[in-house]
Amino acid sequence: MAVNDGAEPLTVGIVGAGAMGRGIAQVAATGGVTALIHDSAAGAADAAVDFAARMLDRQAEKGRMTPDEAATAKARLVPVAGLEALADCDVVVEAIVEDLAIKRELFRTLEEIVTAEAVIASNTSSLRIASIASACRRRERIAGMHFFNPVPLMKLVEVVAAPETSTATTASLVALGRRLGRVPVVVKDAPGFLVNLGGSAYTTEGLRIVSEGVATPAQVDAVMRDAAGFRMGPFELMDLTGIDVNFPVRQIIHAGYFYDRRLATSPLHESLAQSGRFGRKTGGGFFDYDGDGKKIAPSADYRPDVPPAAKLVPAEPDGALVDLLERAGAEIATADDGASPLVCAPRSEDCTAVAVRLGLAPDRLVAVDLSGGLDKRITVMAAPGADEEVVGAVAARLMETGAAVTRIKDSPAFIAPRIRAMIANLGCEMAQIGIAAPADIDTAMKLGLNYPEGPLELAEAMGARQALDILAGLQEITGDDRYRPSLWLRRRALLGLPIHTPD
């Protein structure tokens, strides 16, 4: 039976009554779909129904549904003792342990039980759908339906099409996703699918910045929250999800793409995983946590013990920089007097490169990041050997705007532009290799990871040429293929085309 967006009766079987299975059951019941729940562990399916029913009652208590609606939804939750009870299901969704051999055996069994028209889907987050489907005779009806935890709160569902998945199967799962109140995106069957792959850039580039000694985890997190608009910084995010979870995922994805440097994590990540510092769950990861799970972290604020600089000299013409310095109350000098601090706002260079290019005194040159919001936090950096009193005086002046200041070591493209360029580049690469449609990539990353903008939208907001320049500069300075620009980004930047322009 083909599933559509209408209100015809629909029955979904769910195999696996853990957190994901019971969440899928809850949204199915809320969406008017009968959910038959099976688990091989005795009592697990009943417990899942009880849990989902309590969640529905809580929704009614909060006024998000009426008591009658909750009662009707609860009646759609049905625990079943054996797989044979799923024989008449329109769709069966597997949500069991991430073990390929076990999943293959289950799919072989289900194929013999369900009708010829039924679709069988896996909620796997890390295994290839093609590998699971290889155990089945009718592989065209096998696909992925990857929900996100907690299912009732996360609106995204990835519908994963393997090479032999039929368009009818994909369409049925898209329709089912909509019936369940989710936002479905169709994704290619590839390592990490879409969201887990796309999330690589945010955390791994944060790790690279810290590993280079440019900044601390607390500084990176503060800049990405306050200046770039992310809800969480990469290090607090890794601590929350668990380093025992995210490190193996990064390894799987890196290996799955044949060790593409753009997906590589760092030895720092591995050392925490091996030490057992998994984040909040163990009381320590990149940060320490108290008994209540509250983060204990050093301040990201730079607090210089010097008075604000009275006069500042822009190193080269830059209206936005002058506006910021004037807002901070500085006197703007038009020529270098040999004593006042020099200030620049490089887009893709580091402070060292600016000093050499312009023939300026590197000990008096301070760079300011103008790329993001400046109301909460401003990032500054200086070349090696800089006069710390000069850096402090510039920072103290910038603090007169009311923003906090983070002082980092010299780095091409600071922190936020560097991480944002890597996110944009990976999003463009996903479009290039056809992981999903460009607009769906943006939708998935916003819904799945709460990004303020999708990766391609981010490239557009930064300016595709600016993102390309940052990546090319990083690749040239570091010699690292990690910063290789995606052809999707490069071509649109050079041609001046909108980033979502199709091939």
N, C-alpha and C positions, 0 to 999 in steps of 0.2 A: 504493500500500500504506500503510495506516495504521500508524504506529509505536506500539507500546505498551511498557509497562514489563517485558514478559516477556523470555525469552531466545531468541526466534526469530532466525534469521540475519538480519543487517542490514548493508547496505553504504551507506557515506556517501562521497560525492565531495567533495573539497576543492580548490577552485580558488584558487591562491595559496600559495606555499611559503615565505613569510616567517615571522617570529616567531610571528604569530598562527596561520597555517595549519599550521605544524608542531606547534604546541601543541595545536591542535584534533585533529590526527591522533594525537598521543600519547595524549590522554585517550580518544579513540575506541577505539584499540587496547587500552588498559587496560580499557575497558568492554565488551570482547567484540565490538566492531564492526569490520568490515573497512573500512579507510580507503584510498581511491584518491586519490592526490595528483597534481595537475597544476599546472604553471606554464609560462608561455610562454617563460621564459628557459631556455636549454639548460642541463641539469645541475642546475637548482634543485630539482626534485622529488627527484632522487636524494640531493642534499645534505640535504634536509629529512628524508628517511627515515633517513639515516645519523645525523643529529643526534638525532632522536627515539629511535632504537635505542640510542644511547649513554646517553640519559637513562633509558631503561628498564633498561639494565645497571646504571646507578648506583643505581637504586631497589633492584635485587636485592642489590647490594653493601652497601647500608644496611639490608638485612633487611626492607624494606617490601613485597617480593614475593619469591617463590622464583625460582631460576634457570629452572625449567621454565615458570613463569608469564610471566617476562620473554621467554623464547624464543617462547612461544605468541603473546604480544602483538606481538612484532616481526614475526612471520609475517603479521600482519594489515595491515602497512604496505606499500602497493604503489604505487610511482611509475608514472605513466602518461604517455605521450608526447602524446596528443591528447585533446581534449574528447570525441571520439566514444567513448572508452573508458568514459565515465561513463553510457552509455546505460541501463544496468540498475540504477543507483543508486536507492535508496529516497529519499534526501535528498541534495541537493547544497548545500554551504555555500560561498559566495563570500567570499574574504578577500584581495582585491586592493587596489590603490591607491584612495584616496578621491577618485575622479573620477566624477561622475554620468554623463557621456557614455559613459565606458568601461564602467561597470557596466551601463548600459542595453543597450549592444551585446552584452555577455556574456550577460545574461539572455535577450535575444532569441534568441541562438544556442543557449543551453542548452534553451530551451523546445522547440526543434525536435529536440533530441537525446534528451532523457529521456522516459520513459514518461508516459502521461497521469495516472498516479497519483502520480508523484514530486512531492516538495515541493522548492522552490528557496528558499534563505534567504541573506540577506546579513549579514555580520559587521560592517557599517558602524557607526561610532560617532557619525557626525555628519550623515549624509544621510537624508532622509525615505524610508521604505520605499515610500510611495505614489508618490514621484517615480521610484524605480527600477522599480516594478511597472507604471508607465504605459506602459512599452515592451512589455509582454507581453499576449497575448490572454487567458490564463487567470489573472487577477490574484488569484483566490481562493486559489491555492496558493503565493503569494509572501508572505514574511514576513521579519522580522529575527531573527537569532540572534546576539546581541551578547555575545561572550566578553570576558573581561578579562585583561590581560597582567600577569604570565605565566600563561598558561592553566592549566598543571598545578597551580599553587598557588592560583589564585583560583576559589573554588567557585561564584561567582555566574554565571548566564547570563540575560540579558534576552531574553525571547521577545516580539518587537515585532509587534503586530497592526495592520496598516494598515486603512483603512476597508473595503476589499474582501476582506481576508483571512478565510477561512472558519474556523469554530470547529474543524473537523476538522484543518485545517492547524496551528492554534495548539496543539491537543491533541497532535498528532504531535510537534511540536518540544518541547513540555513533556516528553513521554515520552522523547524522545531525550536531552534534557538530563539526565534522571535516569539513563538508561542510561550516560551518560558521567561519572557521579559528580558532576554539578553540581547546584546548587539553582536551579531555574528560577523566574522571576517573569514574569508576563504584564504587558506594558507597552503603553500607548497610543503610537501613532506620532506623536511630537511632538518639537520641538527638544530635543536632549540626552537624549531618552528619559527614564530615571529617574535614574540615578546621576550622569551629567554635569550634569543640571539640578539635582538635589538638592545636589550639591557646591558650587554657586555661593555659597551663603550663608556658608560657613565662610571662604573666602578673601576674598570681596569685602568682608565686614564687617571682617575683619582689616585689609584695605587702607584702609577708611574710617577706622578708628580711628587708624592711623598717619598718614594724610593730614590728619586734624584736629589732629595734634600731641599727641594724648593719650598715646601711648606709642611706643616704638621696635619694630621687628620682633622683636628679641631678647626684649623684655619681653612682647609679645603671645604669642610662641611659648612662653615659659617658663610664663606663667600658664595657657595652654590645656593644656599637658602636666601641670603639677604640681597645679593646682587643679581643672581640669575633666576630667582623665583621658583626653585625646586622645593617641594614640601619637606624633603629630608636630604641631607648630604649623603654622599656615597658610602662613607664609613659607618655612620649610624644606621644606614639602610642595610649594610652587610651584617652588622651586629644584630639587627632585628630579625632578618631572615635566617641567620645562623651560618657561620663560616663552614660548619660541617655540611651544609646544604649548598651554599653558593660556590665554594671552591671546587667541589667535584663537577658541578654543572659547567663552570668555566672550562675545566679540563676536557669534559666531554665535547663541548662545542668547538673548542680550539682544535682538538684532534679530528672532529667530524669534518672540519673545513681544511683538513690536511695542513694544519699548523700555520694558517695565515697569521702573520704577525699582528694584524690589526685586532685579533681576538685574544691575544695572549694576556694572561694575568702575570703576577710578579712573584718573586721568591718571598716577599713579605707576606703575601696572602697564604702561601704554602706553609710558612713557618708557624703562623697562628693556627692553621688547620692541624698541623702535626703536634702542636703543643697542647691541644685540647682547649684553647681559648676560643670558644665558639660564639661568643657574643653575650647577649643578655641572659640566655638560658644557663650559662655557666658563671655568670657574675663578672665576666671579663672577656673582651675581644680586642678591638682597636681601642676601646675605652673600658674603664672599670665601671661597675654598677654596684649600688648599695643594696641592702636587703630588700628594699621595696622596688628594685629594678630601675631606680633613677640613675641617670648617667652622671658619672664623675669625670669631668674633662677639664683640661686647662683652658684658660681664656684664649680666644682668637684675636683679642684686641691688642693693638700696639699702643703703649702708654709712654711716650717719650718724656723725659724729665728735662725738657728744654722749652724756652718760650717759642711761640709761633714766629716763623720768618715774616718779616715786615714786607720785604720786596722779593718778588720771584720773577725769573726770566724764562719765558717760553723758549724752548730750544729751536722751534720752527713754527711757522704760522699754523694755528689751530684754534678756530673760533670756539669750539666746544670746551677746550681746555681753558681758554681765557675766561669764558663764562663761569666755569667752576671756580677758578682762582679768585675771580672778583666776588663771587658769592661767598667765598671764604674770608673776604675782607683784605686780600693781599693787594699791595701796590704792584702794578704790572710794569716791568722795565722792558724797553724795546731793544736794548742791546746788552751784551754781557759786560758787566763792570769788573769781572775778575774776582768777585767776592760773593755775590748773591747766589743762592741756589738756582740751578738750571732745572727746568721741568719739561718733560716730554710725555707724549701719550701714544706710544707705538701700537700698531694694530697687530703686527705679526712678528716683529723683531723683539729681541731682548734689549736690555739697557746697554749692554756692551756693544752690540751692533750699532745702536744709535750714536753712541759716543764716537766710535770709529768712523762711521759714515759722515758725521758732521764735524769731526775734528774737535770735539768738546772735551773739557776736563772731566774724566769719568768719576772723580771723587766728589764732584759737586752736582752730578746729574741724578735726578730722581724721576722714575717713570710712574705714571698714573694710568690705571685702567678705566677707560670711559665707556666700555662696551655695554655695561648693564645698568641696573638701577643704582643711583648714587645717594639716595636718601638715607638708607640704612647702613651701608658699608662701602668703603672705598679701599681698593687694593693698591699698594705702592710697592715698588721694588727698586733696587739699585745694583750697579755692577760690583764685582769683587773689588775690595779696597776702597769702597765709598766711605766718606766722612760721616760717621754715624750721627754726629751732631747736626749736620746738614739734613740728613734723612729725617731725623727727629723733628727738626724745625719745620720742614715741609709738611710732615704728618700732623704736627700740632696745628698748623694753619688750616689744613683740610678738616680737622676735627671741629673747627669753628662753624662748619656747615650744619653741625648736629649729628653727623654720621660717625660711626666707629671706623677705625682704620686698621687694616690688616697689612702687616709688612712681611713680604716674602723675599726669598732670594731670587737672583736673576733667572728669568725663564722666558723663552719665546712665547708670546701670547698670554702671559700671566697664568691665571687658573681658569676662570670662567670661560674666556674665549677658546682656550685650548680644549676643555672638556666639551663645550658646545659644538665645536668644529668636528670633534671625533664622533659625537652623537649624530650630527648631520651627515657625516661621511658614511657611517654605517647604515643609516636609513637610506641614503642614496644607493649604496651597494645592494641593499635588499631589493630596491626597485630594479636595479640593473639585472640581477640574477633571477628576478621573477618570484620572490618569496610571496609577494602579495601585490595588489594594486597600490600605487603610491598613496592615494587617499586613505586606503585601508591601513597602510603602515602607520600613518599619522593617528588615525582613530584608535588603533590597537595600543599604541604606546601611551597615548593619553589615558585610555581607560584601564589598561593593564598595569601601568606603572605610575600613574598620576603625574606624568610629565606636563609642564605648563604649556608646551607646544609639541606637536609631533616632530620627528626628526627632519622631514622634508620642509615642514613649515618653519622649522628653526633655521634651515639653510636659507630659506627665502627671507626670513627676518634679519639674519646676519648680513645677507647679501652673498649670493653664491660665489662671487669673485673673492670676497673677503674670506670666506671659509676656505676656498681653494688656496689663497695666499698663505693662510695660517698653516695649512697642512703641508704645502710645498716648502715653506720656511722651516718647519719642524723637521721635515724629511732631510732637507739639505744640511741643517745644523747638526742633527743627531746622527745622520747617516742610517737611520732606522727605517726599514720598510713598513714599520707599523703605521707610518703617517702617509702611506701611498694613497693619493686621492682616488676615489671611485670615478670610473669613466662617466657615469651618469652625472656626477657633480661637475667634473672637468668640462665636459662638452657643453653643458648648459651655461656654465660660468663664462666660457670663452665666447659663446654665441650670444650671450646676453638674453637667454630665454628664461621664462618662468621655470622654476625647479620641477613642477609637476608635468611639464611638457612630455607627452609620450614619445616613444621611439617611432 
